[in-house]
Amino acid sequence: MPRAKLSASFVLSAQCIEGRKKTDYYDTETKGFVLEVRSTGGRSYYLRYPNAAGQQKQKWIGRAEDITFAAARKRAQRLRSEVTLGGDPVAEKAQAKAVPKYAELAAMHLADAQLHQRSYDTLEMYVRRHILPRWGKVRLTDIDGRAVAQWLADKRAEGLAPATVVKIKAIFGRSFELGLRWGIAGCERNPVRGIQMKAVDNARQRYVTAEEAERLIAAADTSRNPQLSAIVSLLLLTGMRVSELLSARWANVDLERRTLFVPMSKTGRSRFVPLAQAAVDEIRQMPRGEFLFPNPRHPAKHLTTIKHGWQTARDAAGLPGLRIHDLRHSAASFMVNSGVDLFAVGKVLGHANVASSARYSHLAQDTLLAAVEAGAAKQQARPA
């Protein structure tokens, strides 16, 4: 084990002992600082030290042709200080390599969601399209909160809707929450937590009038989709979510009791949808099968979208911008404006809590105002 006072000139002149593949020269000034000279002519710097368990470890510093001797010695001294203070540079590097990249955490997140999350396809799309391209190859400990905040701001600048950016942020943060629960290295700190974003009011509400509803149904009657008229009519009559109606099975329809059973709703609960007589009459005219609205191309499956037919009928009715979900709001408005209380409306729509029904409170106020106005008019009409 040759020892020498390592210097820049010594490194240039040092030779591998004849008959060996390499020779290690230990510095007499910095303990554990080693110059390795190979028979091929290559030279490298290392720091060798015993760890807390007494095991001999070696930390590579660099090749002599890549870094100066002064830089190598300075690095060796810094590493030696870490060891003296109880650190273990080799173990720390191994621990850093053990931290997975976000792509691995995302795969675990998606696998977990696939077991119980009903909106899995949407989640998978957000992860694949927005999060993985930027963070998939980055180790979890290298994902910085400031960089995430800037990335989200850039997403917004790209033209994504504010609600979409908020959704991306929530999914990204959820990955780290799950990782912490599962004990995944690198998830101890959630880089998404604490990022401030403006609140998004995504509860746009549009209601159709009775006359607009009539125009819309008339336009749907002329659609190339023969099922569209019944779908629009039932959405207005029941206030169901479009996914609930399109997936409805005949086995869950009870025309005598005037109910339609929804085994699983957006809230995760089953419910019975009451059917007005007009809805019963509409359903009686429909052909029976497995589903109320079978897929024309795959009769064993139900219809999943009416996007094209809906947009055509909506525009033909002179209602541009009307969303299919607005029919649910419209059904609620018809009920509230007829004097039905918000609790009953919430039960019909399958709201999980009263707060969801509160958005229609202004409609109830309109009804109450109309009532007092009618009373006032009656009083003022009394003969003098």
Secondary structure, 3 states (H helix, E strand, C coil): CCEECCCHHHHHHCCCCCCCCEEEEEECCCCCEEEEEECCCCEEEEEEEECCCCCEEEEEEEECCCCCHHHHHHHHHHHHHHHHCCCCHHHHHHHHHHCCEHHHHHHHHHHHHHHHCCCHHHHHHHHHHHHHHHHCCCEHHHCCHHHHHHHHHHHHHCCCCHHHHHHHHHHHHHHHHHHHHHCCCCCCCCCCCCCCCCCCCCCCCCCCCHHHHHHHHHHHHCCCCCCHHHHHHHHHHHCCCHHHHHCCEHHHEECCCCEEEECCCCCCCCEEEECCHHHHHHHHCCCCCCECCECCCCCCCECCCCHHHHHHHHHHCCCCCCCCCHHHHHHHHHHHCCCCCHHHHHHHHCCCCHHHHHHHHHHHHHHHHHHHHHHHHHHHCCCC
